[in-house]
Amino acid sequence: MNIKPFLIKPKSKILLSDFKTDYSNEIESKEKANEKLKKNIMEMEDLAGMLYAQNENSLLIIFQAMDAAGKDGAIKNVMSGLNPQSTQVFSFKAPSAEELDHDFLWRINKALPEKGRIGIFNRSHYEEVLIVRVHDLVKNQKIPEKFLNDNIWKMRFNQINNFESYLYETGTYIIKFFLHISKEEQKRRFIKRIEDPSKNWKFSEDDINERKYWDKYQKCYQEAISNTSGKHAPWYIIPSDKKWFARFLISEIIVKKMRAMGLGYPQVDENQKEKLNLIKEKLLNEEKC
């Protein structure tokens, strides 16, 4: 499948209203999408094994979205075949008092994946140019007074770009997903959460309060994506009104990214092969005894 229509090129100025939230391309049904998803999960498992064995690079996958867009479900379903030993998931909530006493990337640094591992961020450092901006919380973050001006967001975009370039240059590949959902679909999902007792815990009155800021969030997402989609840390806008298509598309992008990483199992040299063959002979002779 061609993933280029969902990729945001560097320095592209986007409008989220130009991207359909219910798009499903040539995928005709949920069943067909799930078949393709299963194949991608199997390949992803093999590729993750190679990544772990090589122990040279890591992969960071970032999920951002409006409430109820399906981040948790995408992580659960798309990453279901991965070995927990080589995968880690972090969810970022409001920063603690300790975290506020450091720069905004401090807590992100602590959560980065080790070599050979896949790190998944459910929300991320992008909250610092999203919810912080929407609710004007930047004044609470102990930023020196001289930087609290109209250029604060441009400065943060630059800091994020520099940070992600540094990660790539030191061996961390990055994929960023924005799960794009319509306001109407969000409302439907909220109602389902209220009607289904097993999902009541997912719903909060704060979710409804945040809907009041929908347009402001859309504007902040547009600017964040436009200013931080880089060659080595690209954003993909994922149509998410149909969860089955969103999950398949996410898996397709991850697999193609991992294929491009040049993964493979480490090869042993001739001397090591000879030693292994000798060990094999000893083991076979041991069985005869």
C-alpha positions as CSV (number, residue, x, y, z in Angstrom):
1,M,0.0,0.0,0.0
2,N,1.2,3.5,-0.8
3,I,1.8,5.3,2.5
4,K,3.0,8.6,0.9
5,P,-0.4,10.4,1.0
6,F,-0.3,10.1,4.8
7,L,3.3,11.4,5.2
8,I,3.8,15.1,5.9
9,K,6.9,16.4,4.1
10,P,9.3,18.7,5.9
11,K,8.3,22.4,6.0
12,S,4.8,21.5,4.7
13,K,2.1,23.9,6.0
14,I,-1.0,21.8,6.5
15,L,-4.7,22.2,7.3
16,L,-6.2,19.3,9.2
17,S,-9.5,20.0,7.5
18,D,-7.9,18.9,4.2
19,F,-7.4,15.4,5.6
20,K,-10.4,13.0,5.6
21,T,-10.9,11.3,8.9
22,D,-13.0,8.5,7.4
23,Y,-10.7,7.6,4.5
24,S,-10.0,3.9,4.0
25,N,-8.3,3.9,0.6
26,E,-8.7,0.7,-1.4
27,I,-9.3,-1.4,1.7
28,E,-12.9,-2.6,1.2
29,S,-13.7,-4.0,4.6
30,K,-12.8,-4.5,8.2
31,E,-12.1,-8.2,7.5
32,K,-9.7,-7.4,4.7
33,A,-7.9,-4.9,6.8
34,N,-7.6,-7.4,9.7
35,E,-6.0,-10.0,7.4
36,K,-3.4,-7.5,6.3
37,L,-2.9,-6.4,9.9
38,K,-2.1,-10.0,11.0
39,K,0.5,-10.4,8.2
40,N,2.1,-7.1,9.2
41,I,2.2,-8.1,12.9
42,M,4.0,-11.4,12.0
43,E,6.6,-9.5,9.9
44,M,7.0,-6.9,12.6
45,E,7.7,-9.7,15.1
46,D,10.5,-11.0,12.9
47,L,11.9,-7.5,12.3
48,A,11.8,-6.7,16.0
49,G,13.8,-9.9,16.7
50,M,16.5,-8.7,14.2
51,L,16.5,-5.2,15.8
52,Y,17.0,-6.8,19.3
53,A,19.7,-9.2,18.0
54,Q,21.7,-6.5,16.2
55,N,21.5,-4.2,19.3
56,E,22.8,-1.2,17.2
57,N,19.7,1.0,16.8
58,S,16.4,1.6,18.4
59,L,12.9,2.6,17.2
60,L,10.7,5.2,18.8
61,I,7.0,5.3,17.9
62,I,5.0,8.4,19.0
63,F,1.2,8.5,19.2
64,Q,-0.6,11.8,19.6
65,A,-4.4,12.4,19.2
66,M,-7.5,14.0,20.5
67,D,-9.3,12.0,23.2
68,A,-11.0,8.8,22.1
69,A,-9.1,8.7,18.8
70,G,-7.9,5.2,19.5
71,K,-4.3,5.5,20.7
72,D,-4.6,2.7,23.4
73,G,-6.4,0.4,21.0
74,A,-3.8,0.9,18.2
75,I,-0.9,0.2,20.6
76,K,-2.6,-2.9,22.0
77,N,-3.6,-4.4,18.6
78,V,-0.7,-3.3,16.3
79,M,2.0,-4.2,18.7
80,S,0.4,-7.4,20.0
81,G,3.0,-9.7,18.4
82,L,6.1,-8.1,19.9
83,N,8.2,-9.6,22.6
84,P,7.8,-7.6,25.8
85,Q,11.5,-8.1,26.4
86,S,12.3,-5.9,23.4
87,T,9.4,-3.4,23.7
88,Q,8.5,-0.7,26.2
89,V,5.5,1.6,26.4
90,F,5.3,5.0,28.3
91,S,2.2,7.1,28.8
92,F,2.9,10.7,29.7
93,K,0.5,12.5,32.1
94,A,0.7,16.0,33.6
95,P,4.3,16.6,34.7
96,S,5.1,16.1,38.4
97,A,6.7,18.7,40.6
98,E,10.1,17.1,40.1
99,E,9.6,17.1,36.3
100,L,8.6,20.7,36.3
101,D,11.9,21.5,38.0
102,H,13.7,20.2,34.9
103,D,13.6,21.1,31.2
104,F,10.6,19.7,29.4
105,L,12.6,17.0,27.6
106,W,14.1,15.7,30.8
107,R,11.4,13.1,31.5
108,I,11.4,12.2,27.8
109,N,15.1,11.4,27.9
110,K,14.6,9.0,30.8
111,A,12.0,7.0,28.8
112,L,13.9,6.6,25.5
113,P,14.3,3.0,24.2
114,E,17.6,1.3,24.6
115,K,19.6,-0.1,21.7
116,G,17.8,-3.0,20.2
117,R,14.4,-2.0,21.6
118,I,11.2,-0.4,20.4
119,G,9.9,2.4,22.5
120,I,6.2,3.5,22.3
121,F,5.1,6.9,23.6
122,N,1.4,7.3,24.3
123,R,1.5,11.1,24.2
124,S,5.0,12.6,24.4
125,H,7.0,15.8,24.5
126,Y,4.5,17.2,22.0
127,E,2.1,17.9,24.9
128,E,4.4,20.8,25.6
129,V,3.2,22.5,22.4
130,L,-0.4,21.2,22.6
131,I,-2.2,21.1,25.9
132,V,0.3,23.6,27.4
133,R,-0.4,26.0,24.6
134,V,-4.2,25.5,24.5
135,H,-4.5,26.1,28.2
136,D,-1.7,28.7,28.5
137,L,0.2,26.6,31.1
138,V,3.6,27.7,29.9
139,K,3.7,30.3,32.7
140,N,3.6,27.6,35.3
141,Q,6.7,25.9,33.9
142,K,9.5,27.9,35.5
143,I,10.7,29.3,32.2
144,P,13.0,32.3,32.5
145,E,11.0,35.5,32.0
146,K,13.1,36.6,29.0
147,F,11.8,33.6,27.0
148,L,8.1,34.1,27.8
149,N,7.2,35.9,24.6
150,D,5.5,35.3,21.3
151,N,8.4,33.3,20.1
152,I,8.2,30.7,22.8
153,W,6.4,28.1,20.5
154,K,8.8,28.7,17.6
155,M,11.7,28.2,20.1
156,R,10.1,24.9,21.3
157,F,9.6,23.6,17.8
158,N,13.3,24.3,17.1
159,Q,14.2,22.5,20.4
160,I,12.1,19.5,19.4
161,N,13.6,19.3,15.9
162,N,17.1,19.5,17.3
163,F,16.3,16.9,19.9
164,E,14.9,14.5,17.3
165,S,17.8,15.1,15.0
166,Y,20.2,14.2,17.8
167,L,18.3,11.0,18.5
168,Y,18.5,9.9,14.8
169,E,22.2,10.8,14.7
170,T,22.8,8.6,17.7
171,G,20.8,5.6,16.4
172,T,17.1,6.1,17.3
173,Y,14.7,6.0,14.3
174,I,11.5,7.9,14.9
175,I,7.9,7.6,13.6
176,K,5.2,10.0,14.7
177,F,1.5,9.3,14.3
178,F,-1.3,11.7,14.6
179,L,-4.6,9.8,14.8
180,H,-7.0,12.1,13.1
181,I,-10.6,11.8,14.3
182,S,-13.7,13.9,13.5
183,K,-15.5,15.7,16.3
184,E,-18.7,13.8,15.5
185,E,-16.9,10.4,15.8
186,Q,-15.4,11.5,19.1
187,K,-18.9,12.2,20.4
188,R,-20.1,8.8,19.3
189,R,-17.3,7.1,21.1
190,F,-17.9,9.1,24.2
191,I,-21.5,8.1,24.2
192,K,-20.5,4.4,23.8
193,R,-18.1,4.7,26.8
194,I,-21.0,6.0,28.9
195,E,-23.4,3.3,27.7
196,D,-21.0,0.4,28.2
197,P,-20.3,-0.3,31.9
198,S,-17.0,-1.9,31.0
199,K,-15.8,1.3,29.5
200,N,-17.2,3.8,32.1
201,W,-13.8,4.0,33.7
202,K,-12.4,5.5,30.4
203,F,-14.7,8.5,30.5
204,S,-14.1,11.6,32.5
205,E,-15.9,14.9,32.6
206,D,-12.6,16.5,31.6
207,D,-13.1,14.9,28.2
208,I,-16.2,17.0,27.7
209,N,-14.5,20.1,28.9
210,E,-11.7,19.6,26.4
211,R,-14.2,19.4,23.5
212,K,-14.8,23.1,24.1
213,Y,-11.2,23.7,22.9
214,W,-11.5,21.5,19.8
215,D,-10.7,24.3,17.3
216,K,-7.8,25.5,19.3
217,Y,-6.4,22.0,19.5
218,Q,-6.7,21.5,15.8
219,K,-4.8,24.8,15.2
220,C,-2.1,23.8,17.6
221,Y,-1.8,20.3,16.0
222,Q,-1.5,21.8,12.6
223,E,1.3,24.1,13.6
224,A,3.1,21.4,15.6
225,I,3.0,18.9,12.7
226,S,3.9,21.6,10.1
227,N,6.9,22.7,12.1
228,T,8.3,19.4,13.3
229,S,7.8,16.8,10.5
230,G,11.4,16.1,9.5
231,K,13.2,13.8,7.1
232,H,14.3,11.5,9.9
233,A,11.4,12.1,12.3
234,P,8.3,12.3,10.0
235,W,4.7,12.8,11.0
236,Y,1.9,10.6,9.5
237,I,-1.7,11.7,9.7
238,I,-3.8,8.6,10.2
239,P,-7.5,8.7,9.3
240,S,-9.0,7.3,12.5
241,D,-12.8,7.3,12.3
242,K,-12.5,3.7,11.2
243,K,-10.4,2.0,13.8
244,W,-9.7,-1.1,11.6
245,F,-8.2,1.0,8.9
246,A,-6.2,3.1,11.2
247,R,-4.6,0.0,12.8
248,F,-3.8,-1.5,9.5
249,L,-2.3,1.7,8.2
250,I,-0.1,2.2,11.3
251,S,1.2,-1.4,11.0
252,E,1.9,-0.9,7.3
253,I,4.0,2.2,8.0
254,I,5.9,0.6,10.9
255,V,6.8,-2.5,8.8
256,K,8.0,-0.3,5.9
257,K,10.1,1.8,8.2
258,M,11.6,-1.2,9.8
259,R,12.4,-2.8,6.5
260,A,14.3,0.3,5.6
261,M,16.5,0.1,8.7
262,G,18.7,-2.6,7.2
263,L,17.9,-5.1,9.9
264,G,19.3,-8.6,10.0
265,Y,20.6,-11.2,12.4
266,P,24.4,-10.8,13.2
267,Q,26.6,-13.0,11.1
268,V,29.5,-15.0,12.5
269,D,32.9,-15.2,10.8
270,E,34.5,-18.4,9.6
271,N,36.5,-19.0,12.8
272,Q,33.3,-18.7,14.9
273,K,31.5,-21.1,12.5
274,E,34.3,-23.6,12.9
275,K,34.0,-23.4,16.7
276,L,30.2,-23.8,16.5
277,N,30.6,-26.9,14.3
278,L,33.0,-28.4,16.8
279,I,30.6,-27.8,19.6
280,K,27.8,-29.3,17.6
281,E,30.0,-32.5,17.1
282,K,30.6,-32.7,20.8
283,L,26.9,-32.5,21.5
284,L,26.1,-35.2,18.9
285,N,28.8,-37.5,20.3
286,E,27.4,-36.8,23.8
287,E,24.0,-38.1,22.7
288,K,25.6,-41.3,21.4
289,C,27.3,-42.0,24.7
